[in-house]
C-alpha cells in the first residue's frame, strides 16, 4: 500500500475505485465498504483508494468541545487499511481552509481531477463538503456527468445494533472490551514506550512495564485490570494490564502498566503494542499491599483463563 500525505503527491489513476471518510477504528461497517471496494476493483481492473482526513475533522470544526479521543493513531489506521487490501491511502490534512471547500469542488477538483475516480463507494448517510452539504443524492446526480458511478453501502447492523465509532468509544469507556472488539473485528490496541516507574509491582512479585502512549489523543479504556496480549519486537506474550490511579498507595496520576507473563527483560525506552481481550475487574482500593498481592495472584489466574494460556 502506498501512503500519500497531500493531494500534490498523488498521480491520477486510470480507474480509481474510491471511498472517503475518517475510518476511525476501521470497524465492521468500514470493513464492508473496503470489501466492496476490492470487489469492484478486481472486476474492472481498477485500483483501490481510501481518502482520509487528519487530524480528525471534529477537532478542527469544534475546537471548543472536549477533546475527541480516537480509536486509532494514523499508523494503526494505515496498518489496518493495508490488511484489508487498500492499495492507495491518501491522507489529506484537514484544516479550516479545507473545510470550506464546496461539495461540487470536492467532486470536480479532488475526486475527478486529482484522483481519477471511476467508482465511488460510500457509507450510509455519508456527507461531505462545506457544512456537510454534499450527499449521496448529489453524488448520484453529478457522478455520470463527471465520468464516475457511485454506490452507497446500507447501514450496517451487528446483532441488531448499528456499528459506529461512537458506540465503540462508549463501550471502551465503560470497560466493555468484548463489545468493542466485536464491533472492531479484532482486539483493541494501544501502543507506547516503556518508561521507568516506582517498581512497586516488582515488590509485589508482579513487575510491570509502565507505558507512555504514542499518542495522547488515543482513547484509553476504563480504569481496571485487563487480560491482554503484548507484542514486543516480533514476539507475543500474555499479560495483565492495569489502568488507574493506584488508590491503594494514594497514587496521584493515572498510569498504564502491564505485567507480561514469562518475560524478564529490561526494556526501558522500547515500544510495546497491547491488545485488549477482557476486563477482569474494576480498579479498587485495598487495605494493604498484602491484600493487593493476593488479589493480583487471582487476577493472573483469571487472565490466563481468559487468554486460554495454560
Backbone bond lengths (Angstrom), bond angles and torsions (degrees), N, CA, C in turn:
res aa  C-N    CA-C-N  psi(-1)  N-CA   C-N-CA  omega(-1)  CA-C   N-CA-C  phi
1 X - - - 1.466 - - 1.524 109.93 -
2 X 1.325 116.02 132.86 1.450 121.44 176.90 1.534 109.48 -95.25
3 X 1.333 116.13 137.69 1.458 121.48 179.79 1.528 109.15 -114.25
4 X 1.325 116.06 132.06 1.462 122.80 -179.18 1.526 107.81 -121.07
5 X 1.320 116.31 136.00 1.459 120.35 -175.19 1.526 113.63 -103.26
6 X 1.312 116.56 4.54 1.471 120.34 172.60 1.523 108.32 -161.94
7 X 1.319 115.12 161.21 1.466 120.33 177.95 1.519 111.72 -62.12
8 X 1.318 116.80 -31.99 1.470 120.24 -177.93 1.524 112.46 -65.45
9 X 1.332 116.77 -22.00 1.467 120.27 -178.94 1.532 112.50 -81.69
10 X 1.322 116.63 -11.39 1.464 120.72 -170.48 1.529 110.85 -97.87
11 X 1.332 115.78 130.81 1.463 122.11 175.09 1.523 109.08 -97.28
12 X 1.344 118.86 126.50 1.468 120.84 -177.76 1.526 112.08 -53.13
13 X 1.330 115.33 140.88 1.463 121.89 -177.46 1.528 110.84 -93.77
14 X 1.336 116.98 153.18 1.465 119.50 175.83 1.531 112.06 -64.02
15 X 1.346 115.76 -36.47 1.464 119.94 -178.00 1.522 108.10 -147.14
16 X 1.326 116.02 85.82 1.459 120.65 -179.27 1.516 111.49 -85.43
17 X 1.333 115.71 129.02 1.467 122.11 174.76 1.524 104.97 -108.97
18 X 1.317 116.06 108.89 1.468 121.50 -159.25 1.520 112.36 -122.10
19 X 1.330 115.15 146.28 1.451 121.94 164.51 1.520 107.96 -137.71
20 X 1.339 116.68 158.81 1.462 119.22 179.37 1.518 109.86 -139.60
21 X 1.326 115.37 154.73 1.457 121.06 179.23 1.507 110.54 155.30
22 X 1.339 116.77 177.96 1.467 120.00 179.45 1.523 111.73 -79.25
23 X 1.339 118.02 -31.40 1.465 122.97 177.81 1.527 112.16 53.54
24 X 1.321 117.31 38.61 1.461 119.71 178.35 1.528 109.20 -72.60
25 X 1.318 115.98 119.07 1.460 121.94 -178.35 1.508 114.25 96.98
26 X 1.350 117.10 -25.26 1.474 121.90 -175.39 1.534 108.82 44.72
27 X 1.340 115.75 56.80 1.461 121.96 -173.87 1.531 112.06 -81.43
28 X 1.328 116.28 -173.14 1.468 120.59 -174.51 1.521 112.54 -60.28
29 X 1.331 117.94 -35.23 1.455 119.86 176.03 1.511 111.87 -65.03
30 X 1.335 116.69 -43.54 1.468 120.89 175.65 1.525 110.83 -61.47
31 X 1.320 115.36 -41.88 1.464 119.90 -177.33 1.526 111.79 -61.80
32 X 1.339 116.90 -33.23 1.458 121.18 176.47 1.526 110.31 -63.21
33 X 1.326 116.17 -42.87 1.462 121.12 177.53 1.522 110.64 -62.23
34 X 1.338 116.19 -45.35 1.464 120.72 -178.00 1.522 111.79 -64.81
35 X 1.336 116.36 -37.54 1.473 119.63 177.94 1.522 110.34 -64.45
36 X 1.331 116.34 -40.89 1.468 119.97 178.60 1.519 110.70 -66.83
37 X 1.321 116.73 -36.65 1.464 121.90 176.83 1.531 110.37 -57.57
38 X 1.325 115.38 -48.55 1.459 120.38 179.43 1.521 111.96 -62.31
39 X 1.316 115.26 -42.49 1.461 120.47 -178.48 1.530 111.12 -59.77
40 X 1.327 116.01 -45.55 1.469 120.37 179.76 1.521 111.10 -66.24
41 X 1.343 116.54 -42.89 1.467 120.54 -179.33 1.523 111.54 -60.95
42 X 1.323 116.29 -42.24 1.467 120.07 179.87 1.527 111.06 -66.12
43 X 1.313 116.89 -37.07 1.464 121.50 -178.63 1.528 111.52 -67.90
44 X 1.341 116.41 -37.77 1.469 120.50 -173.41 1.531 113.64 -106.88
45 X 1.334 117.48 2.60 1.458 119.42 -178.01 1.518 112.36 68.91
46 X 1.322 116.32 30.64 1.454 120.51 -178.93 1.520 112.58 -95.84
47 X 1.323 115.75 -175.10 1.464 122.19 178.35 1.523 109.17 -124.59
48 X 1.337 116.21 138.15 1.460 120.99 -175.71 1.528 111.09 -85.07
49 X 1.337 114.35 139.49 1.460 121.37 -179.57 1.519 109.12 -134.11
50 X 1.330 116.50 129.79 1.462 121.11 168.33 1.517 107.40 -109.71
51 X 1.332 114.85 122.71 1.452 122.01 176.45 1.527 106.65 -102.10
52 X 1.325 116.30 115.94 1.460 119.72 -177.43 1.520 109.82 -127.56
53 X 1.319 115.46 166.67 1.463 120.65 -173.91 1.524 110.11 -120.38
54 X 1.344 115.13 140.14 1.461 120.57 -179.95 1.517 108.74 -147.40
55 X 1.321 119.29 128.35 1.459 127.06 2.57 1.529 112.03 -70.92
56 X 1.326 116.21 175.86 1.452 121.10 -179.61 1.535 108.99 -57.86
57 X 1.345 118.17 129.89 1.469 120.51 -176.45 1.521 114.61 -52.07
58 X 1.327 118.50 -33.89 1.459 119.87 -177.15 1.529 111.93 -62.60
59 X 1.338 116.78 -31.99 1.465 119.19 -179.53 1.523 111.64 -69.27
60 X 1.335 117.17 -22.74 1.464 121.79 178.80 1.530 110.84 -91.42
61 X 1.333 115.99 -42.44 1.463 120.91 -174.96 1.522 112.77 -77.32
62 X 1.339 116.73 -27.79 1.467 120.63 -178.66 1.531 109.96 -130.37
63 X 1.327 116.44 64.25 1.474 120.64 -174.20 1.518 114.16 -64.81
64 X 1.335 118.16 -20.56 1.465 120.84 -177.35 1.519 113.36 -88.03
65 X 1.344 116.71 -7.92 1.457 119.43 177.53 1.526 109.33 -78.05
66 X 1.342 118.20 155.76 1.470 120.31 176.28 1.524 110.44 -53.19
67 X 1.338 115.67 146.28 1.450 121.46 -174.30 1.527 113.24 -54.65
68 X 1.316 115.69 128.74 1.458 121.87 177.40 1.523 109.06 -74.20
69 X 1.317 117.03 128.96 1.448 121.73 176.11 1.525 109.19 -97.10
70 X 1.317 116.29 129.10 1.464 122.13 -173.02 1.517 112.05 -94.90
71 X 1.324 115.29 152.15 1.463 121.34 176.48 1.520 111.60 -81.74
72 X 1.326 116.47 -26.98 1.467 120.54 -178.55 1.515 111.12 -131.94
73 X 1.315 116.96 142.63 1.453 120.77 159.63 1.532 106.46 -73.57
74 X 1.318 116.78 166.16 1.472 117.54 178.83 1.527 110.33 -61.72
75 X 1.336 116.76 -37.80 1.466 120.59 -179.26 1.525 111.04 -63.79
76 X 1.334 117.57 -41.18 1.467 120.87 177.58 1.524 110.78 -64.69
77 X 1.323 115.61 -43.01 1.455 120.16 178.72 1.531 110.76 -60.13
78 X 1.328 116.14 -45.88 1.465 120.30 179.79 1.530 111.35 -61.05
79 X 1.329 116.56 -41.12 1.465 120.82 179.35 1.522 110.85 -62.03
80 X 1.333 117.12 -41.80 1.455 120.80 179.78 1.528 111.31 -68.81
81 X 1.320 117.00 -42.57 1.464 119.78 179.35 1.526 111.07 -63.41
82 X 1.322 116.37 -37.07 1.472 119.65 174.78 1.519 110.76 -62.38
83 X 1.328 115.50 -42.22 1.466 120.90 179.44 1.525 111.48 -58.96
84 X 1.336 116.55 -35.79 1.464 120.56 -177.53 1.528 112.88 -93.49
85 X 1.333 116.67 19.92 1.457 121.43 165.86 1.510 116.87 86.78
86 X 1.343 118.51 13.46 1.461 120.19 178.74 1.528 109.63 -70.49
87 X 1.334 116.41 134.99 1.469 120.49 -178.26 1.530 112.67 -93.58
88 X 1.330 116.64 -33.55 1.465 121.18 -178.69 1.529 109.16 -131.89
89 X 1.319 116.73 125.58 1.468 122.23 175.78 1.517 107.86 -115.45
90 X 1.329 115.21 112.70 1.456 121.46 -178.24 1.525 109.30 -104.65
91 X 1.308 115.62 111.39 1.474 122.44 -178.25 1.523 108.63 -96.73
92 X 1.329 115.64 110.88 1.460 120.84 -179.32 1.528 109.42 -97.64
93 X 1.324 118.24 122.24 1.458 119.85 176.33 1.526 109.70 -62.12
94 X 1.336 116.96 121.88 1.461 120.56 -178.19 1.517 109.04 -92.82
95 X 1.328 115.95 117.35 1.451 123.05 -179.36 1.527 109.08 -127.52
96 X 1.334 116.71 169.65 1.462 120.26 175.56 1.528 110.34 -59.88
97 X 1.334 115.57 -37.52 1.463 119.37 179.28 1.533 110.58 -63.92
98 X 1.330 116.43 -44.48 1.462 119.39 -179.88 1.529 110.73 -65.15
99 X 1.326 117.27 -32.96 1.468 120.37 -178.48 1.520 112.36 -64.94
100 X 1.334 117.73 -15.01 1.468 121.51 -178.46 1.525 112.95 -90.44
101 X 1.321 117.72 -2.35 1.455 119.54 179.54 1.523 109.57 -67.16
102 X 1.328 116.60 133.06 1.468 120.06 -178.67 1.524 110.07 -72.83
103 X 1.314 115.38 161.11 1.462 119.70 179.78 1.524 110.95 -63.53
104 X 1.340 117.79 -36.28 1.468 120.60 178.78 1.520 110.64 -66.17
105 X 1.328 116.84 -43.17 1.472 119.75 177.79 1.524 111.14 -65.57
106 X 1.328 116.50 -36.08 1.467 119.74 177.12 1.531 109.69 -60.01
107 X 1.321 115.71 -42.82 1.469 119.78 179.72 1.527 111.06 -67.15
108 X 1.330 116.71 -51.65 1.466 120.06 -172.44 1.522 113.13 -74.56
109 X 1.339 116.33 -44.10 1.460 119.27 -173.70 1.522 113.10 -82.39
110 X 1.346 116.62 -37.31 1.468 119.41 -173.78 1.524 111.69 -100.26
111 X 1.337 117.05 -60.02 1.467 118.95 -175.85 1.524 111.83 -61.89
112 X 1.318 116.58 -45.03 1.465 119.98 -176.44 1.527 111.63 -90.71
113 X 1.326 116.28 -57.06 1.460 119.62 -172.54 1.512 114.83 -68.97
114 X 1.330 117.31 -39.94 1.461 119.31 -174.03 1.520 113.08 -94.78
115 X 1.334 117.95 -33.38 1.465 119.91 -173.26 1.528 112.83 -101.41
116 X 1.329 117.01 -33.36 1.458 119.19 -175.51 1.517 111.59 82.70
117 X 1.324 115.79 43.70 1.466 120.86 -176.87 1.529 110.86 -69.76
118 X 1.324 115.59 129.39 1.463 121.87 172.71 1.526 111.29 -115.39
119 X 1.330 115.69 -28.11 1.464 121.60 175.52 1.525 107.43 -135.21
120 X 1.330 115.94 130.75 1.451 120.95 179.04 1.526 108.80 -121.03
121 X 1.333 116.06 127.69 1.459 121.61 178.90 1.522 107.53 -117.47
122 X 1.338 117.00 126.51 1.462 120.13 -178.83 1.514 110.37 -129.55
123 X 1.330 115.36 159.74 1.446 121.20 179.35 1.515 111.94 -84.62
124 X 1.305 114.40 172.08 1.463 122.04 -179.57 1.529 111.42 -56.57
125 X 1.333 116.63 131.51 1.459 123.47 175.36 1.526 112.61 59.57
126 X 1.332 116.75 34.54 1.464 121.06 179.18 1.525 109.75 -70.62
127 X 1.336 117.05 131.63 1.454 122.59 177.52 1.521 108.99 -124.12
128 X 1.330 116.17 152.19 1.465 119.20 -177.90 1.525 109.00 -155.75
129 X 1.335 114.82 167.68 1.454 120.29 178.62 1.521 112.74 81.98
130 X 1.323 115.57 175.65 1.463 123.02 -177.65 1.532 110.95 -52.95
131 X 1.333 115.55 129.38 1.476 122.28 -179.37 1.524 112.62 55.60
132 X 1.331 116.25 26.83 1.471 121.51 178.42 1.532 111.66 54.69
133 X 1.350 114.81 39.09 1.467 119.63 -175.05 1.521 112.46 -76.47
134 X 1.343 116.85 -26.14 1.464 119.98 -176.76 1.515 111.98 -77.56
135 X 1.334 116.37 146.97 1.460 121.45 -176.51 1.514 110.73 -143.58
136 X 1.335 115.61 172.74 1.458 121.17 176.36 1.526 110.17 -58.52
137 X 1.324 116.65 -41.75 1.460 120.49 -178.56 1.527 110.85 -61.59
138 X 1.338 116.60 -40.91 1.459 120.04 179.42 1.525 110.65 -66.92
139 X 1.341 116.04 -41.91 1.460 119.60 177.64 1.526 110.90 -61.88
140 X 1.302 116.23 -42.65 1.460 121.95 -179.47 1.526 109.93 -61.76
141 X 1.341 115.13 -39.05 1.458 120.74 -178.74 1.522 112.23 -71.89
142 X 1.339 116.52 -41.42 1.466 120.90 -174.86 1.514 114.09 -88.68
143 X 1.343 116.49 -24.59 1.457 120.07 -174.64 1.513 114.99 -51.08
144 X 1.327 119.86 -54.49 1.471 120.92 -176.57 1.525 113.17 -57.62
145 X 1.332 117.54 -34.70 1.462 120.51 -179.96 1.522 111.84 -66.99
146 X 1.336 116.01 -24.62 1.462 120.22 -178.60 1.524 113.14 -107.16
147 X 1.322 115.98 6.37 1.458 119.67 172.31 1.507 115.74 86.50
148 X 1.347 119.40 23.04 1.461 118.91 175.61 1.527 110.59 -137.25
149 X 1.327 115.08 156.94 1.452 122.85 176.25 1.518 108.72 -104.40
150 X 1.323 116.86 152.21 1.459 121.24 179.60 1.522 109.68 -125.96
151 X 1.315 115.30 142.74 1.461 121.75 179.69 1.519 108.41 -134.32
152 X 1.324 116.55 135.16 1.459 121.31 178.59 1.521 109.47 -106.55
153 X 1.332 116.21 130.48 1.460 121.62 173.67 1.527 107.97 -84.53
154 X 1.323 117.21 128.33 1.460 120.11 -177.47 1.530 110.48 -66.96
155 X 1.321 115.71 161.26 1.464 121.00 -178.02 1.526 110.56 -56.68
156 X 1.342 113.75 132.48 1.466 118.71 -175.25 1.529 110.68 -90.19
157 X 1.323 115.44 131.80 1.464 121.08 174.70 1.523 109.13 -115.63
158 X 1.323 116.07 135.98 1.452 122.07 173.56 1.521 106.39 -124.19
159 X 1.324 115.85 118.09 1.466 120.22 -176.05 1.529 110.91 52.02
160 X 1.340 115.83 38.98 1.465 123.34 176.25 1.526 113.10 67.59
161 X 1.319 117.86 17.34 1.466 121.48 175.24 1.523 107.62 -121.21
162 X 1.334 117.29 126.09 1.459 120.15 -178.85 1.513 111.48 -62.46
163 X 1.325 116.89 132.67 1.463 121.22 178.52 1.522 108.93 -80.87
164 X 1.309 116.82 132.35 1.458 121.09 173.37 1.516 108.50 -156.21
165 X 1.325 115.34 156.49 1.463 119.71 176.25 1.519 110.73 -61.21
166 X 1.339 116.76 -33.84 1.467 120.62 179.56 1.522 111.12 -63.80
167 X 1.331 117.71 -44.27 1.463 120.78 179.30 1.530 111.11 -63.98
168 X 1.324 116.97 -35.25 1.467 120.37 178.29 1.526 109.78 -68.28
169 X 1.332 117.14 -41.55 1.465 120.46 176.79 1.530 110.45 -60.27
170 X 1.322 116.39 -42.83 1.461 120.23 179.59 1.522 111.39 -62.47
171 X 1.332 116.97 -41.02 1.468 120.73 179.65 1.532 110.49 -64.57
172 X 1.312 117.63 -44.70 1.464 121.24 -179.45 1.522 111.12 -65.37
173 X 1.321 116.60 -40.23 1.460 120.96 179.23 1.523 111.49 -63.25
174 X 1.336 115.86 -28.39 1.470 121.06 177.91 1.529 112.02 -90.52
175 X 1.332 118.09 -0.78 1.462 121.01 -178.47 1.517 113.08 79.89
176 X 1.329 116.70 10.48 1.469 120.84 -178.93 1.529 109.17 -85.37
177 X 1.311 114.95 73.73 1.462 121.89 -175.39 1.526 111.61 -63.90
178 X 1.316 116.73 -38.83 1.462 119.26 -175.09 1.528 111.66 -65.27
179 X 1.335 117.68 -39.13 1.464 120.04 176.19 1.521 110.77 -66.66
180 X 1.332 116.53 -44.78 1.467 120.29 178.99 1.523 110.71 -59.13
181 X 1.322 116.80 -46.72 1.462 120.60 -179.66 1.524 111.60 -63.56
182 X 1.336 116.34 -35.82 1.464 120.71 178.33 1.530 109.95 -61.75
183 X 1.323 117.05 -45.44 1.456 120.92 179.72 1.528 112.18 -69.39
184 X 1.336 116.06 -34.97 1.467 120.33 -179.58 1.526 112.28 -76.15
185 X 1.330 115.97 -26.74 1.458 119.76 -176.90 1.513 113.15 84.72
186 X 1.334 117.01 3.12 1.471 122.52 177.61 1.529 108.68 -169.33
187 X 1.340 117.40 167.44 1.469 119.55 -176.22 1.527 113.20 -63.27
188 X 1.328 114.97 142.74 1.463 121.14 178.37 1.526 109.82 -69.18
189 X 1.341 118.34 133.94 1.467 120.99 -176.74 1.536 114.59 -106.03
190 X 1.321 114.63 152.07 1.462 123.31 164.83 1.523 107.04 -135.10
191 X 1.310 116.98 145.49 1.456 120.61 176.28 1.520 109.43 -132.39
192 X 1.319 115.50 147.64 1.448 118.43 177.94 1.514 112.84 -172.36
193 X 1.318 114.07 172.24 1.462 122.08 -178.52 1.523 109.46 -93.92
194 X 1.316 116.79 141.61 1.461 121.79 179.20 1.528 109.73 -78.81
195 X 1.339 115.09 124.79 1.462 120.93 179.66 1.526 109.37 -119.47
196 X 1.320 116.56 166.69 1.463 120.44 -178.39 1.528 111.05 -77.04
197 X 1.335 115.38 139.71 1.452 121.49 175.03 1.516 109.25 -116.64
198 X 1.344 116.47 -159.19 1.463 119.31 -178.33 1.534 112.59 -95.95
199 X 1.355 115.72 5.43 1.469 122.10 175.50 1.530 113.22 64.47
200 X 1.319 118.19 23.75 1.463 120.79 176.77 1.531 111.07 -63.90
201 X 1.337 115.82 -37.95 1.459 119.20 178.77 1.517 112.10 -60.03
202 X 1.309 116.65 -36.88 1.466 120.46 178.87 1.528 110.51 -64.97
203 X 1.339 116.31 -38.33 1.463 121.02 177.77 1.525 110.68 -62.73
204 X 1.320 116.42 -36.13 1.467 121.69 -178.23 1.523 112.92 -81.92
205 X 1.327 116.80 -6.19 1.462 120.02 -177.35 1.513 113.03 88.81
206 X 1.345 117.26 9.95 1.456 122.28 178.65 1.530 108.83 -131.70
207 X 1.320 117.55 74.06 1.467 120.20 -178.11 1.523 111.00 -59.80
208 X 1.329 115.73 139.66 1.463 119.92 -177.45 1.517 110.96 -124.31
209 X 1.338 113.85 152.64 1.461 121.54 169.81 1.520 107.12 -98.41
210 X 1.336 116.37 120.08 1.461 121.18 177.80 1.523 108.98 -82.39
211 X 1.340 115.38 133.44 1.454 120.61 -171.60 1.527 111.12 -109.18
212 X 1.345 115.49 127.64 1.462 122.36 169.99 1.526 106.06 -103.32
213 X 1.324 117.14 112.80 1.464 121.33 -172.15 1.520 112.33 -60.39
214 X 1.344 114.84 146.58 1.459 120.45 176.06 1.525 111.16 -64.36
215 X 1.339 116.07 -35.66 1.467 120.75 -177.50 1.524 108.97 -133.01
216 X 1.313 116.95 124.83 1.459 120.02 -174.57 1.527 112.82 -87.26
217 X 1.355 117.21 0.37 1.463 119.82 170.20 1.522 111.30 -98.76
218 X 1.317 116.27 10.61 1.466 122.13 177.77 1.530 109.26 -81.65
219 X 1.333 116.45 137.81 1.458 120.70 -179.14 1.524 110.69 -70.45
220 X 1.322 116.24 128.01 1.463 122.76 175.43 1.529 107.39 -103.79
221 X 1.326 119.12 127.76 1.468 120.76 -179.29 1.534 112.48 -59.44
222 X 1.334 115.04 172.75 1.463 122.11 -177.99 1.526 111.42 -58.42
223 X 1.332 116.43 154.55 1.458 121.31 176.48 1.529 110.14 -57.89
224 X 1.329 115.40 142.95 1.454 120.32 177.85 1.515 111.71 153.43
225 X 1.336 114.34 -171.54 1.465 122.46 178.73 1.528 107.90 -109.52
226 X 1.325 116.60 131.51 1.458 121.73 -175.67 1.530 111.89 -125.06
227 X 1.326 115.65 146.01 1.461 121.12 166.47 1.519 106.80 -82.22
228 X 1.340 116.17 127.26 1.464 120.69 -175.25 1.525 110.08 -138.05
229 X 1.315 114.88 163.63 1.458 120.35 163.67 1.522 107.37 -112.02
230 X 1.323 115.44 148.31 1.457 122.06 -173.62 1.517 109.04 -126.31
231 X 1.330 115.80 125.36 1.457 120.41 176.38 1.517 109.44 -103.50
232 X 1.350 115.21 121.86 1.460 121.93 175.02 1.513 107.28 -124.03
233 X 1.334 115.36 120.19 1.456 120.13 -171.76 1.538 107.61 56.58
234 X 1.307 119.62 -118.49 1.474 119.13 -178.69 1.524 112.47 -109.51
235 X 1.333 116.98 7.86 1.463 120.86 -177.10 1.528 111.02 -104.36
236 X 1.343 116.00 145.29 1.458 122.04 -179.26 1.525 109.27 -116.34
237 X 1.339 116.15 132.79 1.458 122.87 -177.93 1.531 109.37 -126.69
238 X 1.325 116.21 154.44 1.447 120.45 168.78 1.518 109.52 -79.01
239 X 1.327 116.17 162.19 1.452 118.51 178.56 1.515 111.46 -173.79
240 X 1.321 115.15 174.46 1.468 120.16 171.48 1.522 107.41 -129.28
241 X 1.320 114.52 137.53 1.450 121.01 -172.28 1.525 110.21 -118.94
242 X 1.313 115.35 139.71 1.464 121.95 179.03 1.518 109.90 -111.12
243 X 1.334 115.96 134.37 1.458 122.83 171.02 1.530 107.33 -125.80
244 X 1.328 117.04 125.27 1.459 118.61 178.71 1.513 112.59 160.24
245 X 1.325 114.89 -174.91 1.469 122.35 -176.89 1.525 113.52 -98.05
246 X 1.336 117.79 7.52 1.462 123.27 179.38 1.537 111.03 53.41
247 X 1.335 116.81 63.59 1.469 120.13 -174.98 1.528 114.52 -62.71
248 X 1.328 117.91 -26.39 1.468 120.06 -178.79 1.530 111.38 -62.01
249 X 1.341 116.24 -31.17 1.472 119.96 179.80 1.531 110.55 -113.01
250 X 1.347 115.97 21.23 1.469 121.78 177.23 1.526 111.77 54.58
251 X 1.325 115.19 48.49 1.464 119.90 179.46 1.520 111.88 -61.66
252 X 1.331 115.69 145.82 1.467 120.25 -174.72 1.526 112.54 -96.85
253 X 1.320 118.14 -14.49 1.466 119.09 -176.93 1.524 109.83 -143.31
254 X 1.296 115.24 158.06 1.460 121.74 179.10 1.523 109.13 -73.39
255 X 1.313 116.00 132.17 1.455 119.89 179.48 1.521 110.45 -126.41
256 X 1.319 114.87 158.24 1.464 122.89 175.38 1.518 106.00 -125.21
257 X 1.319 116.96 117.08 1.458 119.52 -178.11 1.520 110.26 -143.75
258 X 1.322 115.06 143.22 1.458 119.92 -172.97 1.526 110.57 -125.98
259 X 1.329 115.24 132.91 1.452 122.49 171.30 1.528 106.92 -94.07
260 X 1.325 116.31 115.13 1.462 121.47 -176.14 1.523 108.57 -95.21
261 X 1.312 117.39 124.05 1.459 121.61 -177.21 1.531 110.86 -72.26
262 X 1.334 114.88 140.36 1.480 121.64 176.76 1.528 111.73 54.84
263 X 1.325 115.08 45.82 1.463 120.60 -177.11 1.519 108.46 -143.75
264 X 1.325 116.67 128.06 1.462 120.52 -177.66 1.519 109.48 -145.48
265 X 1.331 115.46 74.38 1.462 120.59 179.88 1.517 109.74 -138.14
266 X 1.322 116.12 150.08 1.460 120.87 173.46 1.525 107.80 -83.95
267 X 1.335 117.49 118.01 1.468 120.02 -173.74 1.534 111.10 -129.84
268 X 1.329 117.15 28.90 1.463 119.73 177.77 1.533 110.18 -56.19
269 X 1.321 115.44 134.56 1.459 120.45 178.71 1.513 114.30 86.27
270 X 1.332 117.01 -9.03 1.463 120.11 -179.71 1.526 110.34 -93.50
271 X 1.326 115.58 162.80 1.461 121.50 -174.71 1.517 111.90 -100.28
272 X 1.334 115.30 136.38 1.459 121.86 174.08 1.520 108.93 -118.31
273 X 1.320 116.10 145.28 1.466 121.92 170.22 1.520 107.12 -110.54
274 X 1.314 115.74 126.35 1.465 122.63 -178.99 1.519 108.92 -107.28
275 X 1.335 118.08 132.48 1.456 122.21 171.48 1.528 108.52 -115.53
276 X 1.329 116.40 125.98 1.461 122.34 -177.53 1.534 110.72 -85.15
277 X 1.351 115.54 133.84 1.462 119.61 179.42 1.520 113.60 -117.50
278 X 1.341 117.90 -37.92 1.465 118.86 -177.65 1.520 110.50 -161.91
279 X 1.342 116.32 140.76 1.459 121.14 170.09 1.524 108.19 -79.40
280 X 1.334 116.96 122.67 1.465 121.09 -179.68 1.522 111.30 -87.38
281 X 1.321 117.45 -40.37 1.466 121.53 177.48 1.519 108.91 -167.86
282 X 1.335 114.14 162.20 1.459 119.90 175.06 1.527 110.16 -75.44
283 X 1.317 116.26 162.61 1.458 120.60 175.34 1.530 109.16 -65.60
284 X 1.330 116.51 151.27 1.473 120.52 -177.53 1.523 110.03 -154.48
285 X 1.333 114.94 154.88 1.463 120.90 174.66 1.530 109.26 -94.96
286 X 1.336 116.30 134.52 1.462 121.51 178.18 1.525 109.62 -111.04
287 X 1.317 114.94 156.26 1.466 120.05 -175.48 1.513 112.70 -66.01
288 X 1.334 116.01 -33.44 1.464 119.99 -179.42 1.523 108.69 -157.17
289 X 1.337 115.89 173.14 1.458 120.87 -177.06 1.522 112.47 -66.68
290 X 1.315 117.63 -31.37 1.463 120.63 179.09 1.535 109.92 -64.84
291 X 1.313 117.13 -40.97 1.463 120.70 177.44 1.527 110.84 -64.51
292 X 1.318 115.53 -39.61 1.466 120.17 177.38 1.530 110.49 -63.48
293 X 1.329 117.04 -41.89 1.465 120.94 -179.69 1.531 110.73 -62.48
294 X 1.317 117.24 -42.39 1.473 121.20 178.68 1.532 110.16 -60.90
295 X 1.338 115.77 -41.17 1.467 119.36 179.22 1.528 111.21 -67.16
296 X 1.331 116.95 -39.00 1.462 120.35 178.94 1.519 111.43 -62.38
297 X 1.309 117.01 -35.57 1.465 120.22 176.72 1.525 110.36 -63.63
298 X 1.340 116.15 -39.63 1.467 120.25 176.56 1.534 110.75 -67.66
299 X 1.324 115.21 -38.15 1.465 119.62 179.52 1.533 111.04 -62.51
300 X 1.322 116.29 -39.77 1.460 119.16 -179.31 1.529 110.32 -64.63
301 X 1.312 116.94 -42.10 1.469 120.04 177.53 1.527 109.68 -59.50
302 X 1.334 115.80 -44.66 1.459 120.10 -179.91 1.532 111.66 -64.44
303 X 1.332 116.50 -38.64 1.459 120.33 179.20 1.528 111.24 -65.50
304 X 1.328 116.00 -44.85 1.466 120.10 179.37 1.526 110.38 -60.28
305 X 1.335 115.92 -39.04 1.474 119.77 178.83 1.534 109.85 -67.14
306 X 1.331 117.63 -44.24 1.462 120.94 -179.12 1.522 111.73 -63.71
307 X 1.327 116.11 -34.89 1.466 120.48 -179.39 1.517 112.39 -88.68
308 X 1.347 115.46 -3.42 1.471 122.14 -178.64 1.527 111.74 57.33
309 X 1.352 113.29 46.33 1.465 120.60 176.53 1.517 108.36 -108.49
310 X 1.309 117.71 130.35 1.473 120.64 179.28 1.518 111.33 -78.69
